[in-house]
């Protein structure tokens, strides 16, 4: 079923790519890469779950954050290291990968649990899980623009960025399945607001936000 959903989402976007301008083509292309990483993560998690010996809740808190953040990070790291490491180019691409991942994941969950899905679930999932996936990838994209220029810190810095993204993801999964689920849903919104303030401050060249 996940392959059917992926095909329905990806084929129309692939057909649209030749008609887009260069920057839009990159964004849509990396959105599709994000959806593909969700497909790969689905297969890996499906294989890993019975091998892990964990119940579904413990598994979701431990294994998927590592698998999914590593897969999402790959296209962002390749772009920043091989093509362009400017923040203005990397951040939209990083967000596109995360959102592409979230769109496929959310759609698959919607189809699987269609009878129990409500509008409130869709809205909450759209704001919380989608932002979480996007922001975890943006964290790596933001950091790699700096780490790439610090040769002595490159490997440890990259590992640190991946660790931050994995921890954010694991914390979200932990909270969203607990009695603190509201905090889990709000956390990505707060981080997104902070990112917007930082980006806005940089455009306006505010001294206390120039970094």
ChimeraX attribute file (.defattr): number of C-alpha atoms within 10 A of each C-alpha:
attribute: neighborCount
match mode: 1-to-1
recipient: residues
	/A:1	9
	/A:2	18
	/A:3	12
	/A:4	10
	/A:5	15
	/A:6	20
	/A:7	12
	/A:8	11
	/A:9	17
	/A:10	21
	/A:11	11
	/A:12	10
	/A:13	16
	/A:14	14
	/A:15	9
	/A:16	12
	/A:17	16
	/A:18	10
	/A:19	10
	/A:20	11
	/A:21	9
	/A:22	10
	/A:23	12
	/A:24	12
	/A:25	17
	/A:26	17
	/A:27	19
	/A:28	21
	/A:29	20
	/A:30	25
	/A:31	26
	/A:32	24
	/A:33	23
	/A:34	33
	/A:35	26
	/A:36	21
	/A:37	26
	/A:38	26
	/A:39	18
	/A:40	15
	/A:41	23
	/A:42	17
	/A:43	12
	/A:44	15
	/A:45	18
	/A:46	12
	/A:47	11
	/A:48	16
	/A:49	16
	/A:50	12
	/A:51	9
	/A:52	13
	/A:53	10
	/A:54	14
	/A:55	10
	/A:56	10
	/A:57	12
	/A:58	13
	/A:59	17
	/A:60	18
	/A:61	19
	/A:62	19
	/A:63	18
	/A:64	22
	/A:65	24
	/A:66	18
	/A:67	19
	/A:68	23
	/A:69	25
	/A:70	18
	/A:71	20
	/A:72	27
	/A:73	24
	/A:74	16
	/A:75	19
	/A:76	27
	/A:77	21
	/A:78	12
	/A:79	17
	/A:80	22
	/A:81	13
	/A:82	8
	/A:83	10
	/A:84	13
	/A:85	22
	/A:86	14
	/A:87	16
	/A:88	12
	/A:89	16
	/A:90	23
	/A:91	23
	/A:92	19
	/A:93	28
	/A:94	32
	/A:95	26
	/A:96	27
	/A:97	32
	/A:98	33
	/A:99	26
	/A:100	28
	/A:101	28
	/A:102	24
	/A:103	21
	/A:104	24
	/A:105	21
	/A:106	16
	/A:107	17
	/A:108	18
	/A:109	13
	/A:110	16
	/A:111	13
	/A:112	13
	/A:113	11
	/A:114	11
	/A:115	8
	/A:116	8
	/A:117	13
	/A:118	12
	/A:119	8
	/A:120	9
	/A:121	11
	/A:122	14
	/A:123	10
	/A:124	15
	/A:125	16
	/A:126	16
	/A:127	14
	/A:128	20
	/A:129	25
	/A:130	21
	/A:131	22
	/A:132	28
	/A:133	29
	/A:134	26
	/A:135	26
	/A:136	25
	/A:137	33
	/A:138	25
	/A:139	20
	/A:140	29
	/A:141	28
	/A:142	20
	/A:143	16
	/A:144	24
	/A:145	20
	/A:146	15
	/A:147	19
	/A:148	18
	/A:149	11
	/A:150	12
	/A:151	10
	/A:152	10
	/A:153	14
	/A:154	15
	/A:155	13
	/A:156	12
	/A:157	19
	/A:158	17
	/A:159	12
	/A:160	15
	/A:161	22
	/A:162	21
	/A:163	17
	/A:164	16
	/A:165	25
	/A:166	23
	/A:167	18
	/A:168	21
	/A:169	24
	/A:170	19
	/A:171	16
	/A:172	23
	/A:173	23
	/A:174	19
	/A:175	17
	/A:176	17
	/A:177	14
	/A:178	12
	/A:179	10
	/A:180	11
	/A:181	15
	/A:182	14
	/A:183	13
	/A:184	21
	/A:185	21
	/A:186	15
	/A:187	18
	/A:188	23
	/A:189	17
	/A:190	11
	/A:191	14
	/A:192	16
	/A:193	11
	/A:194	12
	/A:195	15
	/A:196	12
	/A:197	13
	/A:198	17
	/A:199	15
	/A:200	13
	/A:201	15
	/A:202	15
	/A:203	11
	/A:204	11
	/A:205	12
	/A:206	12
	/A:207	9
	/A:208	9
	/A:209	14
	/A:210	12
	/A:211	8
